Amino acid sequence: MIKLHKQILIRIVIPTVTFCTFIPNDESNIEHFHSIKSSFNQNKFEYIYNQLSSQVQNQLNYNEFKETLQTIKQRTGPIQYWSYSTPNPIYPTVIVAFQNNLAPGLITWQYEDTKFKSFIINDYSQPSFLEFIMNNPKRTAMTIIADDQPLLKYHGNRFQDLMSVFKIPIAIEFSRQVSQGLIDPDKWISIQELSKFYIEGFDISHQLFLENWEKMGKIQDGKVKLIEIANGMIALSSNANTEFLQTLLTLELIQKTINKLKLKQTTSYYLNSFLLSFINNKNLIRDQYITEIKSYTEESIKYKSNEIHNLLIQNGQEAQDLLKRGKELLDGEVLSIQAQLFTKSTTNSYAKMLNKLNKQTIFDQQFYKVFYPLIGYVSLQNPALANIYKHVGIKGGSSAYYKQKECVLSLAYFYELKKKNSFNKVSIALFTENLDYETEYVPLISQFNYFTGLLGLNQDYLLAIANQLQRKRSNKKQQ
């Protein structure tokens, strides 16, 4: 079948009915991709069509196939950058970037013997992530440091919303305390201790943590190891896990580590207690309620969230009733107000901190033996990435809900390659804010993994992005 929409997608699928004697591997997949790339760039679409199985060709004639690819090509231009990072060679996936606006995209296929039983090409060019950053300088900031040298400073001194990116310093303090023997990462913790901070109907990530870790056998007799709580905070962004760790580590020691790293960051809060501070406890009418929460200040929120945190620790009926009201927070206007008051920092400051972690300064080697596997938990599950990176760390953050007008999408990302390319060690911070949910956040989040993945896997693409933004910044200064 063929699906056409804003980003044109070709998807042709035939049920598997034959035994596949051909066993694909990375080398054959890359060879196939180069042929696809060359054919696409030279408008030789017939070659790609001929790779489709006879059953697929019976459902899709060449003229239809050609017309669809031509439409994509007119919008994107040729494929210019790519990266192959397929976990399973049977289902090859290649992240690409096209010439026009360096738009990211995806090419993937499945085999029926040596032919393709499915073929997908997708692009994200309306607008591309780069195009959005360039057109919205007041809402975006990006900093890149490569081999200890600044590669890009694009509005890097502006304080912007962090959302879950603020969990990185918590992971740092956790790793410090583990490495110094202050806490035992293998200690079993009751799930009930995490439930003290679980906002029902709102903290979806925590529910996913419980379900996935249960399936993996990491929850036993209603208990989970402390290290897995930290992994759940990084991998799935569980807010309940986060506040549990903030309580265990203490906000004071987390802040001390933030100061040691010279990270410029506004006030940190007990996460779910901060969110619960916006519950309409007085049952005010809508206008009065919105007026009240808009009047909150950093000081008042700090006081209010600390009060709620102490209430949650006691785990009484009042706390349990409060935690059950989480769905009330699923409100675009309320989430926008929360985002404005939440912890902020600059991309320059975060990139500098990541650079220190990349260089293994500040802390001893025992620290990095704990920290690198924790911050790289998600990426290193992919064997292909584990072969590329000596270490890698990534944490994203977002605030987004239907009809929300001030969504947030942020990222902090650093890595060291096993084999040096243009650069060996790279640190990236990218913050965007005040995004309209439907027209901006949704298009950006759909391409986010491909855009950021290519930044980490293709340094020619990284340089191209940095050069475009630096040129944009320089031209604006000259005007």
N, C-alpha and C positions, 0 to 999 in steps of 0.2 A: 504494500500500500504506500501511498505518497501522502505526506502531510505538508501543507503549506501554511505558514504563519509569519509573524513579524520577522523572526529569524528563520529563514527557510530551512526546513529539515526534510531530508530524503530518508525514508526508512522503508526498506523492503524486507519483509520477513517471511520465510517459508518454513513450516514445521520440519524438524529433523526426522527424516525417515530412512536415511541411508547411513551405513557405517563409514566413518571417516578414517581412511587409511593414511591420510596425510596428517602428520603431527607438526603443527606450526611451532616455530621457536623465534626468539628475539631477532636473530639475523634475517630470517625469511620475512618477518613482519616489517623490519626496517627497509628491506629491499622492495617489498610491496609498496610501502609508503612513498619511497623515492619515485617510484614509477607513477603513483597517483599524483604526487606533487608536480612532477614534470608535465604530466598530461593535462592537469588542471591549469597550470601556468601557461601552457602553450595552446590552450583551447582544443586539445586532442581528447575530447570527452569520450570518443568511441572506444579508446583503450580501456577506460574505466568501466564502461558499459560491458565490454567483452569479458571482464572479470566476474560479472554476475552469473549465477547459475542459470541453466536453461529454464528452470521453473520460474525464476524471478523475471527473466526476459519475456516469458510468455504473458506475464501480468503487466509488464511495463515496456512500451516500445521505445526505441532509441530517441525519437524526436521529443517525446515527453521528458525523458531523462536529460537530454541535451539542453532543452529549454530551461529546465530547472537550474542546472549548473551554470548556464549563461547568466541567469538572473542573479545568482549569488556572486559570480565573478564580476559583473558590472558594479555591484555594490561594494565589494571588498578589494578588488584588485588581486594580484597574485599572492600565493603563500610565500611569506618572506622568512619566517622563523618557525621553529618547531622543537618539540622535545618528546621523546619516547620514554615513558615511565610506566609501562604496563605491568601490573602485578602478576597477571596470568596470560601467557602468550596465546592461549586459545581465544581470548577476547581482546585483541590488540586495540589500544587507544593511543592516539597521538594528539597532544595539545599543539595548536598552531597559532600563528599570528599573521594577519594579512597586511598588505602594504598600506591600504587606506586606513589612516588613523590608528595604525598598529592594533587593529581590532583582534582580540583573541577568538579562538574557535576550537572546534573539536572534530576529529575524524576518527571513526571507529568502524569496524566491520567484524563479521563472524563468518566462519568457514563452513562450506559443505564440500568436503574433500578439498580440492585445490581452488575451488571457486568460492565466491561470496554468496552466502544465503541472506545476508543483510549488509547494508552499507549506509552509514550516516555521515553527513557533513553538516555542521552547524556553525554559524558565525554570530558574533555579538557586536554588531557595528552600528547600532541605532540608539544611543551613541555608544562608542567604545569607551572603556574605562578611562583611557588617556584623554579622549575628547571631553569627557565630563569634567575631569580634573582641570583641564586647560580652560574650559568655559565657565568654571565656577571657582575662581581663586579665593573667594571670601568664605567658602564652605569646605575647602579641601586643603590639606597640608601633607607634604611627603618629604622625608629625609632618607638619603642612602649614604652609608659609609662603606667603602670598599678598601680592604687592606689598610685600614687605619687612616684613610684619606677621605675627606668629604667629596662625594660624587654628585650629590644633589641636596640643595636646601630650598625647598619650595614652600614658602610661608611657614617655615619650621619653628618660628618662635611664638606662634599664636597658640594660646591655650584652647584645647578642644576636648570634646567628650571622649572618654576612654571606654566606658562600659567594661566588658569582661577583660579587656587588656590589663586592667588594674590588678588582675589576679597574678600577674607575673611576679611582683614583689612578694606576694604571699608564698609562691612556690620557691622563691629565693630564700626567704627566711626559714621555710620548712626544711630545705636542703641544708642550710647552715646548722640548724639545730640537730638534724639527723647526723651530719658529719662530725659534730662535736659531742655526740653521745648524749645529748640532752633529751631526746625522745627516741623511742624505738619504732622504726618503720614497720616492723613485723607484729606489733601489738594488735591483738584482736579487739575491735571496737563494736559495741552493740549498735545495730541499725537504729534502735530506739534513741540513741544519742544524736544521730543525724536527724531523726524525725522531729526533734525539738525545734528545728529551724526550717522545716519543710512547709512551704506555702502551697496548700492544696489547690490544684486547678491553675496555678500560675508557673510554678517551677517545674516545667515539663522536662527539663534536662535531668533533674534529679530522679524523676520517674524512669526515664530511659536508663540512667545509671543503674538503678536497682534491677531493672529487667535484664539489661545486658550482662551485668556482673554476675547475676544469678545464673544465667545461661552458661557463662564461662566457668562456673563452679567456684567463683571467688567469694561468694557469700555462703558461709557455712553456719548452721545452727543460729541464724539470725545475727551473725557477726561478720565483719569484714576487716581486713588488715588496714592499718593506718596509711600505708603507702598507696593502697588502692583508693582510699578516700582522696588523696592528693591527685592520683591519676584521673579520677572522675571529675575533679575540679578543672583540670587542664583539658582532658579529652572531650568531655561532654558539657563542661561549664556548669556543673551542678552548683546552684547557689546555696543549697543546704550544706553541702560539703564545704563550701567556701566559708560560711559563717562558723561552722564547727572548727575549722582550722584557724580562723581568726581568733576564736576563743581560746583554743589550745596554745597557740603561739603567742598570743596577746598583741593587741594593736600597738602597744608601746614598743615592743621589740621589732615588729614589722616596720614601724616608722623609723626606728633607729637604723635599720638596714637601708631604708630608703635614703636617709640622710648620709649614710656611709657611701652609698653609690652616687651621691650628689644628684639625685633625681629630683627635678622640679615637678612637684605634683601637689595638687590641692588636697584638702582634707579627705581622709579615708573613713568609711563608715562600716559598721557591721552590716553586711550586704542586705540580707532579707529584712532585718530590723529597719533599715533605711527605707526599703520598699513599703513595708507595713505602716510607716509613718504617714503614708498618703491615703490610708483607709478613711472613709467618711464616718468616723466614730460618732460624731454629733448628729448624724442623720440630717444634715443641712440640705436645703433645696439646692439644685444643681448650680445656679449662679453663685450662691453664697459659698458653696463648697469649693468651687474653682477659685474664687477670690481669696479664700483662706489659704489654700495650698500655694497659690502664687505669691503670697506674702511671706512664705517661709524663707529664712536666711540660713546661712551656713551654721551659725551658732544654734539657732532653734532646732534645726534638723539634727545636729549632733546630740543635743540634749534629749530630744524626743526619741531618736533611734537608740540611744543608750538605755533609756527607760524601758523601751520595748524589748531590747536584748536581755536585760535583767529579768524581765517577765517571762521570756521564752526559756531561759535557763531553769527557772523554777518549775516550768512545765505544768502549771495549774490549769484549771478550767478556763480562766480568762485568756491564757495564752493559746490554748487549743481552739477556742472559739475564734480568736483573731486569725489564726493560721488557716481556718476554713473559709475565710472571706477573700481569698486570693483572686477569684474571678472578677471581683470588683475593680481590680487593678488593670484588667484587660480593657483599657480605655485609651484611645489614641491621644486625647488631649491630656489626660493624666500622665501618661508615659512621656509625653513631650516635656511637661513641667519637671518630672523626675530627672530627665536627661540634662536639663539646664542646671540642676542643682548637684548632679553627681560629680564624682572625682574627675578632674581634668589634668592634662599635661600637654607638653609640646612634642612634636615629632623629633625635633632636634635633641631634646633631653632623653627621650626613649631610645633613639638610635645610638646616642652616646653610651647609655647604660648597656644596651645590647652589645655594643662594640667591646666594652670592658669584659663582658661575659664571654665573648668570642675569643678574646685574647687570653683568657684565663688569668686575669689580674684580680685584685681585691681579695679573693678567697683562695684557700689551699686546694690541693689536688683531690683530697677526700670529698670536698664540697662538690666538685664537678663530676665525680663518680655517681653522685646522687642526682644532681641537678640536670645533667644532660639527658639521661634516660627519661626523667620526668617531663621536662619541657618538650622533648621530642617524641613523646609517647605515641602520638597519632601518626606522624610521618614515618617513623621507623617500623610501623606495622607493615609498610609496603616494602617488600624485599628489594625492589628496583631502587627505591630511594635510599635504603640502607646501604646499597652498594655505591651510591654516589656521594653521600655525605659522611664525613668523619663525625660530625654532630650537626644537629639541626633543631631549632626551636621555633615554634609558631603559636601565637595566641590571638584569636580574633575576638571582637566584641561587637554587639549590636543591640539596638533597641528599635523594634519595629512591630507595628500592628496595623491591621486594616484601617484605612482612613487617617492614619497618623500623619501629621504634616511636618514633624521634626524628627525623623528617624536618624539613627546613628549607625555607621559602619566603620569599624576601626581594625587595625592589624599591626602587630609587632612580630618581626620575623628575622631570624639570623641563622647563619650556617657557615660551616667550614667544609670545603670539598676535599675528598680523598686525593683527587688528581687536580692540580691547579689548572685553571683555565685563564681567562683574562685576569681574574682575581681569585684569591684563595678564601678570604673571609669577607662576608658581606652582612651588613645589618640594615634593616629596612623598617621604617615606621610610616604608616599611612592612616590618616584620620579623615573621615568625612562626616558632616553633620547637617542638620536641618534639611533632610531629604524628604520629599513627598513620597509616601508609601507606594502608590500605584505607578506614578510616572517616573520615579527616580530610583527608589530603593529596590523595587522588584527587578528592573532591568540590570542594575548594578550587581545585586547579589547573585543573579543567574550566571554572571560571567566571572564572579569574584575568584573562585578557585582556579579557573584557567588563567586569569590575568596574573594572580600572585604566584601560581605554580610556575608559570613561564619565567617570571622574574627570578625565581630560584634555580631554574633548570637550564636557562639559556642566557648566558651573560651578554651576548650580542643584543638580545632583546632588552635586557636590563640597561645597557648603555644607550640604546635607542630611546627608551622611555626617559632616562635621565637627561639626555641631550635635548630632547623636545621640550621638556619642562624647564630646563635651565635656560634655553633660548627664549622661551615664552616669558620667563621671569626677567631676563636681561632686557628684552625689548620693551617691557612695561616700564622698567626703570628709566630707559632712555627717552620715553615719551613725555 
